[in-house]
């Protein structure tokens, strides 16, 4: 992405709320990775594993923590910040800004029902469809191929990327982003098996997504059978996330790619689900729960607990199990040795007992 501005290191440090150590007159024009930056870039260090690149970086400056005491760059300045990763984020916004949408107004090729309500400055791209009774909030953007179903409601400043689908009566708050090919509000996986047949249960509910949420590409959020499937404000999904019908997620949660939650599960605030993790249905997770990669949660999890494994167990227990598992080949060899030793002892005992002969009769 082409940078949109250039700035001196002194000005940059001021805007980031950091303290500069180095030549403040030097001009920077972009942000680069610490091991691939050029002399016009600023870079950052937020993970200690990349500290080895600091001495050799070609960047003009490195954003570091306030208390950073590691190796110093040969020719780069330091910008000490309270939170170097957030400062990196701020620098990215400063240099690159946000995606500019390539169209304005309502394209004549879009299908907008006359009964739909379209907010001021909304943008609707070609071949997008807005159905009867739907509401599109002010300044919201619908890319080509988007479908917004009957009576669905989008708040202000939402962005729906190509081929995103919002089914009927679903509700999106303000500043919600839905990336390409995600589906919100389709029928949940609900069937009653009767006399050998799986009979579909009607999905009479809807989906509610709170303010400031971001839904990645290829995600699927089921509508509830009754009532609402709820995604709390500030929650962020990566790609390929599946949320079952009737799930209720709290605010500020994070879900990494290919994670999923089955139906009727309640998730607290600020929970984190690592890649390929999953939760079975009808469970309750408290606030600030962390579910590790590929973990399978099969029971309730109390607030603040971190779990790992399948079935998922508290992290210290999972670590002990993994350590023991790593030693299984060695333990297997030891067991075989013990088996041979027991066999030898048994043979020796049989020989000793056999040499005594029959006991004398009194």
MONOR-V265521 format. One record per residue. N is the residue number from 0. RES is the residue in one letter. SS is DSSP state (2 for helix, 1 for strand, 0 for the rest). D_FIRST is the distance of its C-alpha to the first C-alpha in whole Angstrom. Layout:
n->[N;N]
res->[RES;RES]
ss->[SS;SS]
d_first->[D_FIRST;D_FIRST]
//
This chain:
n->[0;1;2;3;4;5;6;7;8;9;10;11;12;13;14;15;16;17;18;19;20;21;22;23;24;25;26;27;28;29;30;31;32;33;34;35;36;37;38;39;40;41;42;43;44;45;46;47;48;49;50;51;52;53;54;55;56;57;58;59;60;61;62;63;64;65;66;67;68;69;70;71;72;73;74;75;76;77;78;79;80;81;82;83;84;85;86;87;88;89;90;91;92;93;94;95;96;97;98;99;100;101;102;103;104;105;106;107;108;109;110;111;112;113;114;115;116;117;118;119;120;121;122;123;124;125;126;127;128;129;130;131;132;133;134;135;136;137;138;139;140;141;142;143;144;145;146;147;148;149;150;151;152;153;154;155;156;157;158;159;160;161;162;163;164;165;166;167;168;169;170;171;172;173;174;175;176;177;178;179;180;181;182;183;184;185;186;187;188;189;190;191;192;193;194;195;196;197;198;199;200;201;202;203;204;205;206;207;208;209;210;211;212;213;214;215;216;217;218;219;220;221;222;223;224;225;226;227;228;229;230;231;232;233;234;235;236;237;238;239;240;241;242;243;244;245;246;247;248;249;250;251;252;253;254;255;256;257;258;259;260;261;262;263;264;265;266;267;268;269;270;271;272;273;274;275;276;277;278;279;280;281;282;283;284;285;286;287;288;289;290;291;292;293;294;295;296;297;298;299;300;301;302;303;304;305;306;307;308;309;310;311;312;313;314;315;316;317;318;319;320;321;322;323;324;325;326;327;328;329;330;331;332;333;334;335;336;337;338;339;340;341;342;343;344;345;346;347;348;349;350;351;352;353;354;355;356;357;358;359;360;361]
res->[X;X;X;X;X;X;X;X;X;X;X;X;X;X;X;X;X;X;X;X;X;X;X;X;X;X;X;X;X;X;X;X;X;X;X;X;X;X;X;X;X;X;X;X;X;X;X;X;X;X;X;X;X;X;X;X;X;X;X;X;X;X;X;X;X;X;X;X;X;X;X;X;X;X;X;X;X;X;X;X;X;X;X;X;X;X;X;X;X;X;X;X;X;X;X;X;X;X;X;X;X;X;X;X;X;X;X;X;X;X;X;X;X;X;X;X;X;X;X;X;X;X;X;X;X;X;X;X;X;X;X;X;X;X;X;X;X;X;X;X;X;X;X;X;X;X;X;X;X;X;X;X;X;X;X;X;X;X;X;X;X;X;X;X;X;X;X;X;X;X;X;X;X;X;X;X;X;X;X;X;X;X;X;X;X;X;X;X;X;X;X;X;X;X;X;X;X;X;X;X;X;X;X;X;X;X;X;X;X;X;X;X;X;X;X;X;X;X;X;X;X;X;X;X;X;X;X;X;X;X;X;X;X;X;X;X;X;X;X;X;X;X;X;X;X;X;X;X;X;X;X;X;X;X;X;X;X;X;X;X;X;X;X;X;X;X;X;X;X;X;X;X;X;X;X;X;X;X;X;X;X;X;X;X;X;X;X;X;X;X;X;X;X;X;X;X;X;X;X;X;X;X;X;X;X;X;X;X;X;X;X;X;X;X;X;X;X;X;X;X;X;X;X;X;X;X;X;X;X;X;X;X;X;X;X;X;X;X;X;X;X;X;X;X;X;X;X;X;X;X;X;X;X;X;X;X;X;X;X;X;X;X]
ss->[0;0;0;0;0;0;1;1;2;2;2;2;2;2;2;2;0;0;1;1;1;0;0;0;0;0;1;1;0;1;1;0;0;0;0;0;0;0;0;0;1;1;1;1;0;0;0;2;2;2;2;2;2;0;0;0;0;0;0;0;1;1;1;1;1;0;0;0;0;0;0;0;0;0;0;0;1;1;1;1;1;0;0;2;2;2;2;2;2;2;2;2;2;2;2;2;0;0;0;0;0;0;0;0;0;1;0;0;0;0;1;1;0;0;0;0;1;1;0;0;0;0;1;1;0;0;0;0;1;1;0;0;0;0;1;1;0;0;0;0;1;1;0;0;0;0;1;1;0;0;0;0;1;1;0;0;0;0;1;1;0;0;0;0;1;1;0;0;0;0;1;1;0;0;0;0;1;1;0;0;0;0;1;1;1;1;0;0;0;0;1;1;1;1;0;0;1;1;1;1;0;0;0;0;0;1;1;1;1;0;0;0;0;1;1;0;0;0;0;1;1;1;0;0;0;0;0;1;1;1;1;0;0;0;0;1;1;0;0;0;0;1;1;0;0;0;0;1;1;0;0;0;0;1;1;0;0;0;0;1;1;0;0;0;0;1;1;0;0;0;0;1;1;0;0;0;0;1;1;0;0;0;0;1;1;0;0;0;0;1;1;0;0;0;0;1;1;0;0;0;1;0;0;0;0;1;1;1;0;1;0;0;1;1;2;2;2;2;2;2;2;2;2;2;2;2;0;2;2;2;2;2;2;2;2;2;2;2;2;2;2;2;2;2;2;2;2;2;2;2;2;2;2;2;2;0;0;0;0;0;0;0]
d_first->[0;4;6;9;12;14;17;20;21;24;22;19;22;24;21;21;25;25;27;26;28;27;27;25;25;22;19;15;12;10;10;11;14;17;18;15;14;15;17;15;13;15;16;18;21;22;24;27;26;23;26;27;24;24;27;25;21;20;18;19;20;20;21;24;26;29;32;30;32;31;30;29;26;28;26;23;24;25;24;26;25;27;24;22;20;20;19;16;15;16;14;11;12;13;10;7;10;10;10;12;14;15;19;22;25;27;27;30;30;29;32;33;37;39;40;36;35;32;31;29;26;25;23;25;23;25;27;27;30;32;35;39;39;35;33;30;29;28;24;23;21;22;20;22;25;25;29;31;34;37;38;34;33;29;29;27;23;23;20;21;19;20;24;24;28;30;34;36;37;34;33;29;29;27;23;23;20;21;19;20;23;25;28;30;34;35;39;39;41;44;47;51;53;56;59;56;54;51;51;48;48;46;43;44;42;38;35;34;30;30;28;24;24;21;22;20;20;24;26;29;31;35;37;40;44;45;43;39;37;35;31;32;29;26;26;23;23;21;22;25;27;31;33;36;39;40;38;37;34;34;31;28;29;26;26;24;24;27;29;32;35;38;40;42;40;40;37;37;34;31;32;30;30;28;27;30;33;35;38;41;42;44;43;42;40;40;37;35;36;34;34;33;31;33;36;38;40;43;45;44;42;43;41;39;40;37;38;38;39;41;43;41;43;42;40;43;45;42;42;45;45;42;44;47;46;44;48;50;50;52;54;55;56;58;60;61;62;64;65;67;69;70;71;73;74;76;77;79;80;82;83;85;86;87;90;92;93;95;96;100;102;104]
//
